[in-house]
Amino acid sequence: MFKKLLFGAAAAGAIAWLSKNQETAKRYVERYSGQAKGIAGAAPGVSRPPAEERLNDPALAQKVESEVFRDDEIPKDKINLNVEYGVVYLRGELPDRELMDKLVARTRKVEGVQGVENLTHLAGSQAS
């Protein structure tokens, strides 16, 4: 009996945590979609394509990886990316600002990307 109660409480907690994070991500996208605030590459007046025309987040992440990391110029092993509601989050360490800007620009150009959040840092500096 106690095990069932404990399992039920853990399951309820996990569901609450997941739904909270999902709602936060949705609000973020709704707030910044089509605006230049906070997300590099989101132009004013740009409307989002219908849901059936957008890639799901894992598929968009694969598409970004395959297009952005085609050549060896950007070190794939130093960059981590994830996608939430069409917004690409870039994390990792790069040797110079020029390469960082190139990574953001290439990511922004991938069809289906709603915005880019650059969380990368330069080699030798601390990640924020």
Rosetta blueprint (number, residue, H / E / L):
1 M L
2 F H
3 K H
4 K H
5 L H
6 L H
7 F H
8 G H
9 A H
10 A H
11 A H
12 A H
13 G H
14 A H
15 I H
16 A H
17 W H
18 L H
19 S H
20 K H
21 N H
22 Q H
23 E H
24 T H
25 A H
26 K H
27 R H
28 Y H
29 V H
30 E H
31 R H
32 Y H
33 S L
34 G L
35 Q L
36 A L
37 K L
38 G L
39 I L
40 A E
41 G L
42 A L
43 A L
44 P L
45 G L
46 V L
47 S L
48 R L
49 P L
50 P L
51 A H
52 E H
53 E H
54 R L
55 L L
56 N L
57 D H
58 P H
59 A H
60 L H
61 A H
62 Q H
63 K H
64 V H
65 E H
66 S H
67 E H
68 V H
69 F L
70 R L
71 D L
72 D L
73 E L
74 I L
75 P L
76 K H
77 D H
78 K H
79 I E
80 N E
81 L E
82 N E
83 V E
84 E E
85 Y L
86 G L
87 V E
88 V E
89 Y E
90 L E
91 R E
92 G E
93 E E
94 L E
95 P L
96 D L
97 R H
98 E H
99 L H
100 M H
101 D H
102 K H
103 L H
104 V H
105 A H
106 R H
107 T H
108 R H
109 K H
110 V L
111 E L
112 G L
113 V L
114 Q L
115 G E
116 V E
117 E E
118 N E
119 L E
120 T E
121 H E
122 L E
123 A L
124 G L
125 S L
126 Q L
127 A L
128 S L
